[in-house]
């Protein structure tokens, strides 16, 4: 995990707000680039806590285990029942496994529509932090272009 995503998760944990750091900024830019008003999008995390280990002064993110994912599911279900989204987009592997199931694969299934009781249109794409972890500027530009393309295609399908 990149240091930027670790800081973002740390800030999310401290503020109680999702997508407040670099990945959140990138997500909002991608939404705008795709013609989607970011203020009309409800953002949340599928797993509601920041699991970490301390390394010096840094808190390093650890991937949640199955039990932690399941423990947070009730909160996600409650949010979905209150918001009643027309579209639900899982960002990244953890969210995809929570929302769609463990068989979902981000790169293979990005943009694919899944049947779900959560929303009329459920799909997945990459997490914006994966773009930030790209090894160089050219890869980041390509990854961002693909991410924006995913978001545009999703928006076009749900009109």
C-alpha positions in Angstrom: 0.0 0.0 0.0 1.3 3.4 -0.8 2.2 5.9 1.9 -0.5 8.3 0.4 -3.2 5.7 0.8 -2.0 4.9 4.4 -2.2 8.6 5.3 -5.7 8.7 3.7 -6.9 5.7 5.7 -5.4 7.2 8.8 -7.2 10.5 8.1 -10.4 8.6 7.4 -10.1 6.9 10.7 -9.4 10.1 12.6 -12.1 12.2 10.9 -14.7 9.5 10.4 -15.1 10.6 6.7 -14.3 8.4 3.7 -12.1 9.4 0.8 -10.5 12.5 2.4 -7.0 12.2 1.2 -5.1 11.8 -2.1 -7.2 8.9 -3.4 -10.4 10.8 -2.6 -9.2 13.9 -4.5 -8.3 11.6 -7.4 -11.8 10.0 -7.2 -13.5 13.4 -7.2 -11.4 14.5 -10.2 -12.2 11.3 -12.1 -15.9 11.8 -11.4 -15.8 15.3 -12.8 -13.8 14.2 -15.8 -16.4 11.5 -16.4 -19.2 14.1 -16.3 -20.5 13.0 -12.9 -21.2 15.6 -10.2 -19.2 14.5 -7.2 -21.6 16.2 -4.9 -24.4 13.9 -6.1 -22.4 10.8 -5.2 -22.6 9.1 -1.8 -19.2 7.8 -0.7 -18.6 5.2 2.0 -16.3 2.4 2.9 -17.3 -1.2 2.8 -15.1 -1.9 5.8 -15.6 0.8 8.5 -12.3 0.7 10.4 -8.7 1.3 9.7 -6.7 -1.8 10.7 -3.1 -0.9 11.2 0.2 -1.8 12.7 2.6 0.8 14.1 6.0 1.2 12.4 7.8 4.0 14.1 5.6 7.1 13.9 3.6 5.6 11.0 0.4 3.6 11.1 0.6 1.0 8.3 -2.7 -0.3 6.8 -3.5 -4.0 6.9 -6.1 -5.7 4.7 -9.2 -6.7 6.7 -9.8 -10.4 7.3 -13.1 -12.2 6.6 -14.4 -11.8 10.1 -13.8 -8.0 10.1 -15.4 -7.6 6.7 -18.5 -9.5 7.9 -18.6 -7.5 11.1 -18.9 -4.3 9.1 -21.5 -5.6 6.6 -24.5 -4.6 8.8 -23.4 -1.0 8.7 -23.1 -1.1 4.9 -26.5 -2.8 4.6 -28.0 -0.1 6.8 -26.5 2.7 4.7 -27.7 1.1 1.5 -31.2 0.7 2.9 -31.3 4.4 3.9 -29.7 5.8 0.7 -31.4 3.5 -1.7 -28.9 4.0 -4.5 -29.8 3.4 -8.1 -26.1 2.6 -8.8 -23.6 1.0 -6.5 -19.9 0.9 -7.6 -17.5 -1.1 -5.6 -14.0 0.4 -5.7 -11.3 -2.2 -5.5 -11.0 -5.8 -4.4 -12.1 -5.4 -0.8 -15.3 -3.5 -1.7 -16.0 -5.9 -4.6 -15.7 -8.9 -2.3 -18.1 -7.3 0.2 -20.7 -6.0 -2.3 -20.5 -8.6 -5.1 -18.8 -11.7 -3.6 -15.4 -13.3 -3.4 -15.5 -14.5 -7.0 -15.4 -10.9 -8.4 -12.1 -9.9 -9.8 -11.5 -6.2 -10.4 -9.5 -6.2 -13.6 -11.5 -9.0 -15.2 -14.9 -7.7 -14.1 -14.6 -3.9 -14.1 -17.7 -2.3 -15.5 -19.6 -5.6 -15.6 -23.1 -5.5 -14.2 -24.0 -7.8 -11.4 -27.4 -8.8 -10.0 -27.8 -7.7 -6.5 -30.5 -6.8 -4.0 -28.4 -3.8 -3.0 -29.2 -1.6 -6.0 -30.6 -1.9 -9.5 -27.2 -1.5 -11.0 -24.1 -2.9 -9.2 -20.6 -3.0 -10.7 -17.0 -2.5 -9.8 -13.8 -0.8 -10.9 -10.4 -0.1 -9.5 -9.8 1.8 -6.2 -8.3 5.2 -6.9 -5.4 4.4 -4.6 -4.3 1.8 -7.2 -3.8 4.6 -9.6 -1.6 6.5 -7.1 0.5 3.3 -6.7 1.3 3.2 -10.4 5.1 3.1 -10.9 5.5 6.2 -13.1 3.6 9.2 -14.5 2.8 7.5 -17.8 1.2 4.5 -16.0 -0.7 6.8 -13.7 -2.1 8.8 -16.7 -3.2 5.5 -18.4 -4.7 4.1 -15.2 -6.6 7.4 -14.7 -7.9 7.4 -18.3 -9.1 3.8 -17.8 -10.8 4.7 -14.5 -12.5 7.7 -16.1 -13.6 5.5 -19.0 -15.1 3.0 -16.5 -17.0 5.8 -14.7 -18.3 7.3 -18.0 -19.5 3.9 -19.2 -21.3 3.3 -15.9 -22.9 6.7 -16.1 -24.0 6.0 -19.7 -25.5 2.7 -18.8 -27.7 4.1 -16.0 -28.5 7.3 -17.9 
